Amino acid sequence: MTQENAQDQNIILDGHKLAWHHERVEAWLRGERIAPITIDCALTRSCSYRCVYCYGQLQANDEKHMTREVIFRFLDDAAEIGVKGVSFVSDGESTCSPHLYDAIVKGHANGLSMALGTNGFTLDDNRLEEILPHLSYLRFNISAGEAKRYGEIHGVAEKCFHKVCGSISKAIKIKQACKLDVTIGLQ
């Protein structure tokens, strides 16, 4: 599918996003140094879950977090060099970082498209209204549809399932009530 056809159809079915960043590809082909389009970043390697499928079990569950200063400098640098988006996903559960909420707001203020992938358990429901307007997407990892199996797969107590479902429901209600563009997804 060509870029023109994709724009005419307003849909891309192959999942390949290079057509939307033609100028970066052209610059790269000319041998120029280019910034990444997006960066996946973990604010910590700490995680409150022990998912059976997670590669994170192979690394130390570090209680260390990036400092607010380091995170903000990273977000400033990313915006300055032309990065388009930052997703807080990956090695750890970014909601374990005390600086997550401020980082989402800061990144968005810098013109970055901000996103968050989370297990949802340590997500502060009282701060959803604050961060949802600043996110392109909020993705919950929910690998089972009932509490018992959820607990087995994620290595947590069954009650975690109900807390996460409540967080998802609250996020959806805020999105609808405030008519926000944020995509709320489950994986």
N, C-alpha and C positions, 0 to 999 in steps of 0.2 A: 504494500500500500504506500503510495507516495504521500509526501507531506500535504500536497494540495488536496488529494482525495480524503486524507484523514481529517483535514480541517473542514472540508465540505460535509463529511459525514458526522463530524464532531465526535468521533469515536476511534479508538485504536484497538483492534482485536488481537494483535500479535504480542502485546505487552512490551514492545520495544519502544523506548521513549526517545531514541536518538533523533527521530524526525522532528521533535519539538525543540531541539537544541542544535539546529543546523550550524549556527554561527560558531559554536564551540568546536564542532567537528571540523569545520573549515579552518579554524585557527590551528587546531592540532595538526591537520594535514599540511599546513604551511610551516610546521615545525615550531610554532609558538608554544610557550609555556602557558598552560591553562589551569584554572582552578577547577576542582571537582564541582559537579552540578549540585550534588547533595552529599552530606556527610552523616553517617550513622555514628553515634557517639554514646558511650555509657558514662554516666556521671559517677558510677561506683561499680565495683565488682561484687558488692554485697547483694544477697538475695534472701528473702524470707521463705522461699519455696525450695523444694527439692524435686523438681520434675524429672520423671524417669527417663525422658528423652533428651534432656538438656546437656550440652557439652560443658556447661558451667560446672557440672559436678566433677570435671577433670581438673579444675583449677581451684585455687584457694578461695574460700568465701571471705574475701577481704572486707573488713569493716572500714577501710579507708575510703574517703570521698574526695573528689576534686574540691578545691577551695572555691569560694564565690569569686575571688579575684581571678583565679585561673580560668574558670568557666566564662566569666564576662570578657576577659581578654581574648579567649578563643572565639567567642561570638562576635566581638568587634573585628578581629582579624578575618574571620570567615566572610563577614559582610564586605569588608574592605577589598578583599581579593576577588569578589564576585560569586561566591557560593550562593546558590539560590535557596537551599533548604538544609535544615539540621533536624535529624530524627533522634530522639533520645530512646534508643533501643540497644540491644546487644548484650555485652558481657554480664551485666548485673541488672538489678531492678532499680531504675533511676528514681522511682518514688521513695527509695530509701535515702536519697540525698536531701539534706535540709535546704538545698539551694535550687531544687527543681522548679518550683513555682516562679521564683524570681527570674530564673534563666529563661523560661518559656516567654515571659513578658518582655524581657530584655532582647531576646533574639528577634521576636516579632517587631519590636520597636526599631531594631536595626534593619528591618526590611527582609528578614529571612522568613521563609515558610517553615513553621515549627510543627513537629509531630512528636507523639509519645506512644510507645508500645509498653504495655504494663500487664502484670498479672492482676492488677486492680486491688489487691488486698491492702496494701499500705497507702493507696491513693486517698488523700484527704478529701472526702466528699464535700466538706465545707468550703473547699477552695475551687471546686469545679466551675462555679460561676465566674470566678476570677480568670481561670486559664482557658476555658473553652473558646472565647472569642479570639484568642491568640494562636489557636492550633488549626492546622490544615486537617489533621486527623488524630483521633484518639483510638488506639487499637487495643482491645482486651484479649489476652490469651486465656481462653476458656476451653479446655480440651475435653470436656465431658458435659453432658446435659443433666446430670443428677448428682446430688451431693456425695454419695458414697464413692462412686467411680471418680469423681473430681478429686476427692481426697487421696485416692489411691494413685492416680496419675500425677498429681502435683505434689505429692508427699506432704500433705497438710491435713489439718482437721477438717471434717465435713462442714463445720460452721463457716469456714472460709468461703465456700461456694455461695452461701446465702448473702454474705457481706458483699462479694463481688457482683452478684446479680443485682443487689440493691444499688451499687455504684453505677452499674450500666443503666439501670432504670432512671436514676437521678440525672445522669448525663443526658439521656435522651429527652427527658422532660425539660431540662434547661435549654437544650438545643432548640426544641420546638417552641418553647415560651419566648425565647429571645430571638427566634428566627435566625439562627447562626448557620454559617456555611460549613462548619466543621463536620467531617465525616466520622461517624462513630461506627467502628467495626469490631467483629469478633474473629479470632483465628484459633 
